[in-house]
């Protein structure tokens, strides 16, 4: 299934996309590649996303994942 949300990757390998009319940071290594229907993930700042019906949805915010090497 194709993803209908406009997404792009920057030169620093960060993924961004338009959720509605808002540009949002989708993640770095946390972004599923390739993105597929039903994928869920939490980016480095705690935003949670899900792919439903070919669209990336922002489903909420949580505490950012802990980094154990810092």
mmCIF file of the N, C-alpha and C atoms, coordinates in Angstrom:
data_MODEL
# 
_entry.id   MODEL 
# 
loop_
_atom_site.group_PDB 
_atom_site.id 
_atom_site.type_symbol 
_atom_site.label_atom_id 
_atom_site.label_alt_id 
_atom_site.label_comp_id 
_atom_site.label_asym_id 
_atom_site.label_entity_id 
_atom_site.label_seq_id 
_atom_site.pdbx_PDB_ins_code 
_atom_site.Cartn_x 
_atom_site.Cartn_y 
_atom_site.Cartn_z 
_atom_site.occupancy 
_atom_site.B_iso_or_equiv 
_atom_site.pdbx_formal_charge 
_atom_site.auth_seq_id 
_atom_site.auth_comp_id 
_atom_site.auth_asym_id 
_atom_site.auth_atom_id 
_atom_site.pdbx_PDB_model_num 
ATOM 1   N N  . UNK A 1 1  ? 0.844  -1.183 0.000  1.00 0.00 ? 1  UNK A N  1 
ATOM 2   C CA . UNK A 1 1  ? 0.000  0.000  0.000  1.00 0.00 ? 1  UNK A CA 1 
ATOM 3   C C  . UNK A 1 1  ? 0.884  1.238  0.000  1.00 0.00 ? 1  UNK A C  1 
ATOM 4   N N  . UNK A 1 2  ? 0.488  2.235  -0.734 1.00 0.00 ? 2  UNK A N  1 
ATOM 5   C CA . UNK A 1 2  ? 1.245  3.485  -0.817 1.00 0.00 ? 2  UNK A CA 1 
ATOM 6   C C  . UNK A 1 2  ? 0.931  4.373  0.380  1.00 0.00 ? 2  UNK A C  1 
ATOM 7   N N  . UNK A 1 3  ? 1.933  5.144  0.790  1.00 0.00 ? 3  UNK A N  1 
ATOM 8   C CA . UNK A 1 3  ? 1.744  6.137  1.850  1.00 0.00 ? 3  UNK A CA 1 
ATOM 9   C C  . UNK A 1 3  ? 1.333  7.448  1.192  1.00 0.00 ? 3  UNK A C  1 
ATOM 10  N N  . UNK A 1 4  ? 0.202  8.014  1.602  1.00 0.00 ? 4  UNK A N  1 
ATOM 11  C CA . UNK A 1 4  ? -0.322 9.239  0.997  1.00 0.00 ? 4  UNK A CA 1 
ATOM 12  C C  . UNK A 1 4  ? 0.210  10.497 1.656  1.00 0.00 ? 4  UNK A C  1 
ATOM 13  N N  . UNK A 1 5  ? 0.836  10.376 2.821  1.00 0.00 ? 5  UNK A N  1 
ATOM 14  C CA . UNK A 1 5  ? 1.393  11.521 3.525  1.00 0.00 ? 5  UNK A CA 1 
ATOM 15  C C  . UNK A 1 5  ? 2.695  11.934 2.848  1.00 0.00 ? 5  UNK A C  1 
ATOM 16  N N  . UNK A 1 6  ? 2.868  13.235 2.616  1.00 0.00 ? 6  UNK A N  1 
ATOM 17  C CA . UNK A 1 6  ? 4.112  13.719 2.017  1.00 0.00 ? 6  UNK A CA 1 
ATOM 18  C C  . UNK A 1 6  ? 5.210  13.646 3.074  1.00 0.00 ? 6  UNK A C  1 
ATOM 19  N N  . UNK A 1 7  ? 6.259  12.851 2.790  1.00 0.00 ? 7  UNK A N  1 
ATOM 20  C CA . UNK A 1 7  ? 7.375  12.697 3.723  1.00 0.00 ? 7  UNK A CA 1 
ATOM 21  C C  . UNK A 1 7  ? 8.675  12.958 2.979  1.00 0.00 ? 7  UNK A C  1 
ATOM 22  N N  . UNK A 1 8  ? 9.719  13.348 3.724  1.00 0.00 ? 8  UNK A N  1 
ATOM 23  C CA . UNK A 1 8  ? 11.040 13.545 3.144  1.00 0.00 ? 8  UNK A CA 1 
ATOM 24  C C  . UNK A 1 8  ? 12.107 13.354 4.203  1.00 0.00 ? 8  UNK A C  1 
ATOM 25  N N  . UNK A 1 9  ? 13.317 13.053 3.729  1.00 0.00 ? 9  UNK A N  1 
ATOM 26  C CA . UNK A 1 9  ? 14.459 12.855 4.604  1.00 0.00 ? 9  UNK A CA 1 
ATOM 27  C C  . UNK A 1 9  ? 15.472 13.955 4.334  1.00 0.00 ? 9  UNK A C  1 
ATOM 28  N N  . UNK A 1 10 ? 16.012 14.527 5.396  1.00 0.00 ? 10 UNK A N  1 
ATOM 29  C CA . UNK A 1 10 ? 17.015 15.576 5.254  1.00 0.00 ? 10 UNK A CA 1 
ATOM 30  C C  . UNK A 1 10 ? 18.399 14.947 5.084  1.00 0.00 ? 10 UNK A C  1 
ATOM 31  N N  . UNK A 1 11 ? 19.391 15.775 4.818  1.00 0.00 ? 11 UNK A N  1 
ATOM 32  C CA . UNK A 1 11 ? 20.762 15.298 4.681  1.00 0.00 ? 11 UNK A CA 1 
ATOM 33  C C  . UNK A 1 11 ? 21.324 14.695 5.952  1.00 0.00 ? 11 UNK A C  1 
ATOM 34  N N  . UNK A 1 12 ? 20.750 15.049 7.101  1.00 0.00 ? 12 UNK A N  1 
ATOM 35  C CA . UNK A 1 12 ? 21.200 14.475 8.370  1.00 0.00 ? 12 UNK A CA 1 
ATOM 36  C C  . UNK A 1 12 ? 20.378 13.245 8.759  1.00 0.00 ? 12 UNK A C  1 
ATOM 37  N N  . UNK A 1 13 ? 19.632 12.694 7.785  1.00 0.00 ? 13 UNK A N  1 
ATOM 38  C CA . UNK A 1 13 ? 18.843 11.463 7.940  1.00 0.00 ? 13 UNK A CA 1 
ATOM 39  C C  . UNK A 1 13 ? 17.665 11.605 8.903  1.00 0.00 ? 13 UNK A C  1 
ATOM 40  N N  . UNK A 1 14 ? 17.163 12.818 9.095  1.00 0.00 ? 14 UNK A N  1 
ATOM 41  C CA . UNK A 1 14 ? 15.945 13.052 9.869  1.00 0.00 ? 14 UNK A CA 1 
ATOM 42  C C  . UNK A 1 14 ? 14.751 12.986 8.918  1.00 0.00 ? 14 UNK A C  1 
ATOM 43  N N  . UNK A 1 15 ? 13.665 12.357 9.350  1.00 0.00 ? 15 UNK A N  1 
ATOM 44  C CA . UNK A 1 15 ? 12.447 12.239 8.545  1.00 0.00 ? 15 UNK A CA 1 
ATOM 45  C C  . UNK A 1 15 ? 11.428 13.269 9.021  1.00 0.00 ? 15 UNK A C  1 
ATOM 46  N N  . UNK A 1 16 ? 10.799 13.949 8.069  1.00 0.00 ? 16 UNK A N  1 
ATOM 47  C CA . UNK A 1 16 ? 9.750  14.928 8.326  1.00 0.00 ? 16 UNK A CA 1 
ATOM 48  C C  . UNK A 1 16 ? 8.562  14.610 7.437  1.00 0.00 ? 16 UNK A C  1 
ATOM 49  N N  . UNK A 1 17 ? 7.393  15.103 7.826  1.00 0.00 ? 17 UNK A N  1 
ATOM 50  C CA . UNK A 1 17 ? 6.205  14.927 7.009  1.00 0.00 ? 17 UNK A CA 1 
ATOM 51  C C  . UNK A 1 17 ? 5.150  15.942 7.381  1.00 0.00 ? 17 UNK A C  1 
ATOM 52  N N  . UNK A 1 18 ? 4.162  16.104 6.499  1.00 0.00 ? 18 UNK A N  1 
ATOM 53  C CA . UNK A 1 18 ? 3.028  16.978 6.778  1.00 0.00 ? 18 UNK A CA 1 
ATOM 54  C C  . UNK A 1 18 ? 1.903  16.142 7.375  1.00 0.00 ? 18 UNK A C  1 
ATOM 55  N N  . UNK A 1 19 ? 1.538  16.447 8.609  1.00 0.00 ? 19 UNK A N  1 
ATOM 56  C CA . UNK A 1 19 ? 0.387  15.845 9.274  1.00 0.00 ? 19 UNK A CA 1 
ATOM 57  C C  . UNK A 1 19 ? -0.664 16.947 9.296  1.00 0.00 ? 19 UNK A C  1 
ATOM 58  N N  . UNK A 1 20 ? -1.686 16.800 8.461  1.00 0.00 ? 20 UNK A N  1 
ATOM 59  C CA . UNK A 1 20 ? -2.604 17.920 8.249  1.00 0.00 ? 20 UNK A CA 1 
ATOM 60  C C  . UNK A 1 20 ? -1.838 19.013 7.517  1.00 0.00 ? 20 UNK A C  1 
ATOM 61  N N  . UNK A 1 21 ? -1.838 20.214 8.056  1.00 0.00 ? 21 UNK A N  1 
ATOM 62  C CA . UNK A 1 21 ? -1.091 21.324 7.465  1.00 0.00 ? 21 UNK A CA 1 
ATOM 63  C C  . UNK A 1 21 ? 0.183  21.628 8.232  1.00 0.00 ? 21 UNK A C  1 
ATOM 64  N N  . UNK A 1 22 ? 0.541  20.783 9.195  1.00 0.00 ? 22 UNK A N  1 
ATOM 65  C CA . UNK A 1 22 ? 1.683  21.042 10.068 1.00 0.00 ? 22 UNK A CA 1 
ATOM 66  C C  . UNK A 1 22 ? 2.863  20.140 9.705  1.00 0.00 ? 22 UNK A C  1 
ATOM 67  N N  . UNK A 1 23 ? 4.035  20.759 9.564  1.00 0.00 ? 23 UNK A N  1 
ATOM 68  C CA . UNK A 1 23 ? 5.256  19.993 9.336  1.00 0.00 ? 23 UNK A CA 1 
ATOM 69  C C  . UNK A 1 23 ? 5.702  19.397 10.665 1.00 0.00 ? 23 UNK A C  1 
ATOM 70  N N  . UNK A 1 24 ? 5.910  18.075 10.706 1.00 0.00 ? 24 UNK A N  1 
ATOM 71  C CA . UNK A 1 24 ? 6.276  17.412 11.957 1.00 0.00 ? 24 UNK A CA 1 
ATOM 72  C C  . UNK A 1 24 ? 7.528  16.570 11.764 1.00 0.00 ? 24 UNK A C  1 
ATOM 73  N N  . UNK A 1 25 ? 8.337  16.505 12.825 1.00 0.00 ? 25 UNK A N  1 
ATOM 74  C CA . UNK A 1 25 ? 9.492  15.626 12.872 1.00 0.00 ? 25 UNK A CA 1 
ATOM 75  C C  . UNK A 1 25 ? 8.985  14.220 13.127 1.00 0.00 ? 25 UNK A C  1 
ATOM 76  N N  . UNK A 1 26 ? 9.274  13.294 12.220 1.00 0.00 ? 26 UNK A N  1 
ATOM 77  C CA . UNK A 1 26 ? 8.782  11.915 12.347 1.00 0.00 ? 26 UNK A CA 1 
ATOM 78  C C  . UNK A 1 26 ? 9.781  10.992 13.021 1.00 0.00 ? 26 UNK A C  1 
ATOM 79  N N  . UNK A 1 27 ? 11.033 11.368 13.014 1.00 0.00 ? 27 UNK A N  1 
ATOM 80  C CA . UNK A 1 27 ? 12.023 10.541 13.680 1.00 0.00 ? 27 UNK A CA 1 
ATOM 81  C C  . UNK A 1 27 ? 13.317 10.456 12.896 1.00 0.00 ? 27 UNK A C  1 
ATOM 82  N N  . UNK A 1 28 ? 14.253 9.790  13.496 1.00 0.00 ? 28 UNK A N  1 
ATOM 83  C CA . UNK A 1 28 ? 15.561 9.567  12.884 1.00 0.00 ? 28 UNK A CA 1 
ATOM 84  C C  . UNK A 1 28 ? 15.661 8.068  12.634 1.00 0.00 ? 28 UNK A C  1 
ATOM 85  N N  . UNK A 1 29 ? 16.232 7.345  13.530 1.00 0.00 ? 29 UNK A N  1 
ATOM 86  C CA . UNK A 1 29 ? 16.298 5.886  13.392 1.00 0.00 ? 29 UNK A CA 1 
ATOM 87  C C  . UNK A 1 29 ? 14.974 5.226  13.754 1.00 0.00 ? 29 UNK A C  1 
ATOM 88  N N  . UNK A 1 30 ? 14.114 5.928  14.474 1.00 0.00 ? 30 UNK A N  1 
ATOM 89  C CA . UNK A 1 30 ? 12.842 5.345  14.902 1.00 0.00 ? 30 UNK A CA 1 
ATOM 90  C C  . UNK A 1 30 ? 11.834 5.241  13.756 1.00 0.00 ? 30 UNK A C  1 
ATOM 91  N N  . UNK A 1 31 ? 12.031 5.983  12.670 1.00 0.00 ? 31 UNK A N  1 
ATOM 92  C CA . UNK A 1 31 ? 11.083 5.977  11.549 1.00 0.00 ? 31 UNK A CA 1 
ATOM 93  C C  . UNK A 1 31 ? 11.156 4.634  10.820 1.00 0.00 ? 31 UNK A C  1 
ATOM 94  N N  . UNK A 1 32 ? 10.005 3.951  10.624 1.00 0.00 ? 32 UNK A N  1 
ATOM 95  C CA . UNK A 1 32 ? 10.040 2.644  9.945  1.00 0.00 ? 32 UNK A CA 1 
ATOM 96  C C  . UNK A 1 32 ? 10.394 2.813  8.467  1.00 0.00 ? 32 UNK A C  1 
ATOM 97  N N  . UNK A 1 33 ? 11.362 2.043  8.007  1.00 0.00 ? 33 UNK A N  1 
ATOM 98  C CA . UNK A 1 33 ? 11.785 2.165  6.624  1.00 0.00 ? 33 UNK A CA 1 
ATOM 99  C C  . UNK A 1 33 ? 11.887 0.772  6.016  1.00 0.00 ? 33 UNK A C  1 
ATOM 100 N N  . UNK A 1 34 ? 11.031 0.400  5.093  1.00 0.00 ? 34 UNK A N  1 
ATOM 101 C CA . UNK A 1 34 ? 10.002 1.217  4.467  1.00 0.00 ? 34 UNK A CA 1 
ATOM 102 C C  . UNK A 1 34 ? 8.750  1.298  5.353  1.00 0.00 ? 34 UNK A C  1 
ATOM 103 N N  . UNK A 1 35 ? 8.059  2.439  5.301  1.00 0.00 ? 35 UNK A N  1 
ATOM 104 C CA . UNK A 1 35 ? 6.830  2.570  6.091  1.00 0.00 ? 35 UNK A CA 1 
ATOM 105 C C  . UNK A 1 35 ? 5.717  1.710  5.499  1.00 0.00 ? 35 UNK A C  1 
ATOM 106 N N  . UNK A 1 36 ? 4.997  0.993  6.366  1.00 0.00 ? 36 UNK A N  1 
ATOM 107 C CA . UNK A 1 36 ? 3.926  0.108  5.918  1.00 0.00 ? 36 UNK A CA 1 
ATOM 108 C C  . UNK A 1 36 ? 2.679  0.311  6.766  1.00 0.00 ? 36 UNK A C  1 
ATOM 109 N N  . UNK A 1 37 ? 1.560  -0.066 6.221  1.00 0.00 ? 37 UNK A N  1 
ATOM 110 C CA . UNK A 1 37 ? 0.275  0.015  6.913  1.00 0.00 ? 37 UNK A CA 1 
ATOM 111 C C  . UNK A 1 37 ? 0.352  -0.680 8.271  1.00 0.00 ? 37 UNK A C  1 
ATOM 112 N N  . UNK A 1 38 ? -0.133 -0.013 9.317  1.00 0.00 ? 38 UNK A N  1 
ATOM 113 C CA . UNK A 1 38 ? -0.156 -0.590 10.653 1.00 0.00 ? 38 UNK A CA 1 
ATOM 114 C C  . UNK A 1 38 ? 1.075  -0.300 11.491 1.00 0.00 ? 38 UNK A C  1 
ATOM 115 N N  . UNK A 1 39 ? 2.133  0.256  10.895 1.00 0.00 ? 39 UNK A N  1 
ATOM 116 C CA . UNK A 1 39 ? 3.341  0.586  11.664 1.00 0.00 ? 39 UNK A CA 1 
ATOM 117 C C  . UNK A 1 39 ? 3.035  1.640  12.726 1.00 0.00 ? 39 UNK A C  1 
ATOM 118 N N  . UNK A 1 40 ? 3.614  1.473  13.903 1.00 0.00 ? 40 UNK A N  1 
ATOM 119 C CA . UNK A 1 40 ? 3.543  2.480  14.964 1.00 0.00 ? 40 UNK A CA 1 
ATOM 120 C C  . UNK A 1 40 ? 4.962  2.720  15.459 1.00 0.00 ? 40 UNK A C  1 
ATOM 121 N N  . UNK A 1 41 ? 5.238  3.953  15.890 1.00 0.00 ? 41 UNK A N  1 
ATOM 122 C CA . UNK A 1 41 ? 6.558  4.279  16.430 1.00 0.00 ? 41 UNK A CA 1 
ATOM 123 C C  . UNK A 1 41 ? 6.477  5.542  17.264 1.00 0.00 ? 41 UNK A C  1 
ATOM 124 N N  . UNK A 1 42 ? 7.500  5.709  18.094 1.00 0.00 ? 42 UNK A N  1 
ATOM 125 C CA . UNK A 1 42 ? 7.660  6.900  18.922 1.00 0.00 ? 42 UNK A CA 1 
ATOM 126 C C  . UNK A 1 42 ? 8.994  7.521  18.548 1.00 0.00 ? 42 UNK A C  1 
ATOM 127 N N  . UNK A 1 43 ? 8.974  8.814  18.210 1.00 0.00 ? 43 UNK A N  1 
ATOM 128 C CA . UNK A 1 43 ? 10.231 9.453  17.813 1.00 0.00 ? 43 UNK A CA 1 
ATOM 129 C C  . UNK A 1 43 ? 11.040 9.866  19.034 1.00 0.00 ? 43 UNK A C  1 
ATOM 130 N N  . UNK A 1 44 ? 12.175 10.472 18.786 1.00 0.00 ? 44 UNK A N  1 
ATOM 131 C CA . UNK A 1 44 ? 13.134 10.799 19.836 1.00 0.00 ? 44 UNK A CA 1 
ATOM 132 C C  . UNK A 1 44 ? 12.636 11.853 20.827 1.00 0.00 ? 44 UNK A C  1 
ATOM 133 N N  . UNK A 1 45 ? 11.603 12.622 20.461 1.00 0.00 ? 45 UNK A N  1 
ATOM 134 C CA . UNK A 1 45 ? 11.072 13.645 21.368 1.00 0.00 ? 45 UNK A CA 1 
ATOM 135 C C  . UNK A 1 45 ? 9.756  13.227 22.015 1.00 0.00 ? 45 UNK A C  1 
ATOM 136 N N  . UNK A 1 46 ? 9.292  11.991 21.763 1.00 0.00 ? 46 UNK A N  1 
ATOM 137 C CA . UNK A 1 46 ? 8.113  11.462 22.440 1.00 0.00 ? 46 UNK A CA 1 
ATOM 138 C C  . UNK A 1 46 ? 6.814  11.536 21.662 1.00 0.00 ? 46 UNK A C  1 
ATOM 139 N N  . UNK A 1 47 ? 6.834  12.009 20.416 1.00 0.00 ? 47 UNK A N  1 
ATOM 140 C CA . UNK A 1 47 ? 5.620  12.018 19.594 1.00 0.00 ? 47 UNK A CA 1 
ATOM 141 C C  . UNK A 1 47 ? 5.355  10.606 19.086 1.00 0.00 ? 47 UNK A C  1 
ATOM 142 N N  . UNK A 1 48 ? 4.096  10.162 19.167 1.00 0.00 ? 48 UNK A N  1 
ATOM 143 C CA . UNK A 1 48 ? 3.721  8.817  18.735 1.00 0.00 ? 48 UNK A CA 1 
ATOM 144 C C  . UNK A 1 48 ? 2.942  8.899  17.421 1.00 0.00 ? 48 UNK A C  1 
ATOM 145 N N  . UNK A 1 49 ? 3.247  7.982  16.508 1.00 0.00 ? 49 UNK A N  1 
ATOM 146 C CA . UNK A 1 49 ? 2.629  7.972  15.188 1.00 0.00 ? 49 UNK A CA 1 
ATOM 147 C C  . UNK A 1 49 ? 2.149  6.577  14.841 1.00 0.00 ? 49 UNK A C  1 
ATOM 148 N N  . UNK A 1 50 ? 1.179  6.536  13.880 1.00 0.00 ? 50 UNK A N  1 
ATOM 149 C CA . UNK A 1 50 ? 0.652  5.266  13.373 1.00 0.00 ? 50 UNK A CA 1 
ATOM 150 C C  . UNK A 1 50 ? 0.280  5.496  11.906 1.00 0.00 ? 50 UNK A C  1 
ATOM 151 N N  . UNK A 1 51 ? 0.434  4.463  11.086 1.00 0.00 ? 51 UNK A N  1 
ATOM 152 C CA . UNK A 1 51 ? 0.015  4.543  9.689  1.00 0.00 ? 51 UNK A CA 1 
ATOM 153 C C  . UNK A 1 51 ? -1.303 3.795  9.559  1.00 0.00 ? 51 UNK A C  1 
ATOM 154 N N  . UNK A 1 52 ? -2.355 4.532  9.166  1.00 0.00 ? 52 UNK A N  1 
ATOM 155 C CA . UNK A 1 52 ? -3.697 3.984  8.998  1.00 0.00 ? 52 UNK A CA 1 
ATOM 156 C C  . UNK A 1 52 ? -4.259 4.456  7.668  1.00 0.00 ? 52 UNK A C  1 
ATOM 157 N N  . UNK A 1 53 ? -4.757 3.539  6.871  1.00 0.00 ? 53 UNK A N  1 
ATOM 158 C CA . UNK A 1 53 ? -5.338 3.864  5.559  1.00 0.00 ? 53 UNK A CA 1 
ATOM 159 C C  . UNK A 1 53 ? -4.375 4.680  4.694  1.00 0.00 ? 53 UNK A C  1 
ATOM 160 N N  . UNK A 1 54 ? -3.091 4.390  4.784  1.00 0.00 ? 54 UNK A N  1 
ATOM 161 C CA . UNK A 1 54 ? -2.090 5.057  3.964  1.00 0.00 ? 54 UNK A CA 1 
ATOM 162 C C  . UNK A 1 54 ? -1.688 6.441  4.442  1.00 0.00 ? 54 UNK A C  1 
ATOM 163 N N  . UNK A 1 55 ? -2.189 6.882  5.575  1.00 0.00 ? 55 UNK A N  1 
ATOM 164 C CA . UNK A 1 55 ? -1.878 8.208  6.131  1.00 0.00 ? 55 UNK A CA 1 
ATOM 165 C C  . UNK A 1 55 ? -1.132 8.054  7.450  1.00 0.00 ? 55 UNK A C  1 
ATOM 166 N N  . UNK A 1 56 ? -0.128 8.895  7.669  1.00 0.00 ? 56 UNK A N  1 
ATOM 167 C CA . UNK A 1 56 ? 0.567  8.923  8.950  1.00 0.00 ? 56 UNK A CA 1 
ATOM 168 C C  . UNK A 1 56 ? -0.237 9.806  9.891  1.00 0.00 ? 56 UNK A C  1 
ATOM 169 N N  . UNK A 1 57 ? -0.589 9.279  11.058 1.00 0.00 ? 57 UNK A N  1 
ATOM 170 C CA . UNK A 1 57 ? -1.373 10.007 12.061 1.00 0.00 ? 57 UNK A CA 1 
ATOM 171 C C  . UNK A 1 57 ? -0.516 10.267 13.289 1.00 0.00 ? 57 UNK A C  1 
ATOM 172 N N  . UNK A 1 58 ? -0.648 11.455 13.864 1.00 0.00 ? 58 UNK A N  1 
ATOM 173 C CA . UNK A 1 58 ? -0.030 11.767 15.159 1.00 0.00 ? 58 UNK A CA 1 
ATOM 174 C C  . UNK A 1 58 ? -1.043 11.337 16.207 1.00 0.00 ? 58 UNK A C  1 
ATOM 175 N N  . UNK A 1 59 ? -0.702 10.324 17.011 1.00 0.00 ? 59 UNK A N  1 
ATOM 176 C CA . UNK A 1 59 ? -1.695 9.766  17.944 1.00 0.00 ? 59 UNK A CA 1 
ATOM 177 C C  . UNK A 1 59 ? -1.478 10.185 19.389 1.00 0.00 ? 59 UNK A C  1 
ATOM 178 N N  . UNK A 1 60 ? -0.476 11.000 19.649 1.00 0.00 ? 60 UNK A N  1 
ATOM 179 C CA . UNK A 1 60 ? -0.279 11.473 21.011 1.00 0.00 ? 60 UNK A CA 1 
ATOM 180 C C  . UNK A 1 60 ? 1.174  11.764 21.328 1.00 0.00 ? 60 UNK A C  1 
ATOM 181 N N  . UNK A 1 61 ? 1.405  12.055 22.586 1.00 0.00 ? 61 UNK A N  1 
ATOM 182 C CA . UNK A 1 61 ? 2.740  12.379 23.064 1.00 0.00 ? 61 UNK A CA 1 
ATOM 183 C C  . UNK A 1 61 ? 2.991  11.609 24.353 1.00 0.00 ? 61 UNK A C  1 
ATOM 184 N N  . UNK A 1 62 ? 4.219  11.176 24.544 1.00 0.00 ? 62 UNK A N  1 
ATOM 185 C CA . UNK A 1 62 ? 4.617  10.436 25.730 1.00 0.00 ? 62 UNK A CA 1 
ATOM 186 C C  . UNK A 1 62 ? 6.012  10.904 26.129 1.00 0.00 ? 62 UNK A C  1 
ATOM 187 N N  . UNK A 1 63 ? 6.528  10.338 27.204 1.00 0.00 ? 63 UNK A N  1 
ATOM 188 C CA . UNK A 1 63 ? 7.910  10.639 27.572 1.00 0.00 ? 63 UNK A CA 1 
ATOM 189 C C  . UNK A 1 63 ? 8.832  10.111 26.482 1.00 0.00 ? 63 UNK A C  1 
ATOM 190 N N  . UNK A 1 64 ? 9.878  10.855 26.136 1.00 0.00 ? 64 UNK A N  1 
ATOM 191 C CA . UNK A 1 64 ? 10.815 10.362 25.124 1.00 0.00 ? 64 UNK A CA 1 
ATOM 192 C C  . UNK A 1 64 ? 11.456 9.052  25.578 1.00 0.00 ? 64 UNK A C  1 
ATOM 193 N N  . UNK A 1 65 ? 11.786 8.183  24.620 1.00 0.00 ? 65 UNK A N  1 
ATOM 194 C CA . UNK A 1 65 ? 12.470 6.931  24.992 1.00 0.00 ? 65 UNK A CA 1 
ATOM 195 C C  . UNK A 1 65 ? 13.795 7.223  25.685 1.00 0.00 ? 65 UNK A C  1 
ATOM 196 N N  . UNK A 1 66 ? 14.131 6.411  26.680 1.00 0.00 ? 66 UNK A N  1 
ATOM 197 C CA . UNK A 1 66 ? 15.383 6.596  27.410 1.00 0.00 ? 66 UNK A CA 1 
ATOM 198 C C  . UNK A 1 66 ? 16.561 6.095  26.578 1.00 0.00 ? 66 UNK A C  1 
ATOM 199 N N  . UNK A 1 67 ? 17.656 6.852  26.647 1.00 0.00 ? 67 UNK A N  1 
ATOM 200 C CA . UNK A 1 67 ? 18.895 6.454  25.992 1.00 0.00 ? 67 UNK A CA 1 
ATOM 201 C C  . UNK A 1 67 ? 19.833 5.984  27.086 1.00 0.00 ? 67 UNK A C  1 
ATOM 202 N N  . UNK A 1 68 ? 20.181 4.731  27.048 1.00 0.00 ? 68 UNK A N  1 
ATOM 203 C CA . UNK A 1 68 ? 20.973 4.145  28.119 1.00 0.00 ? 68 UNK A CA 1 
ATOM 204 C C  . UNK A 1 68 ? 22.468 4.362  27.948 1.00 0.00 ? 68 UNK A C  1 
ATOM 205 N N  . UNK A 1 69 ? 22.894 4.898  26.828 1.00 0.00 ? 69 UNK A N  1 
ATOM 206 C CA . UNK A 1 69 ? 24.309 5.098  26.605 1.00 0.00 ? 69 UNK A CA 1 
ATOM 207 C C  . UNK A 1 69 ? 24.758 6.517  26.907 1.00 0.00 ? 69 UNK A C  1 
ATOM 208 N N  . UNK A 1 70 ? 23.856 7.375  27.372 1.00 0.00 ? 70 UNK A N  1 
ATOM 209 C CA . UNK A 1 70 ? 24.231 8.752  27.731 1.00 0.00 ? 70 UNK A CA 1 
ATOM 210 C C  . UNK A 1 70 ? 24.347 8.917  29.213 1.00 0.00 ? 70 UNK A C  1 
# 
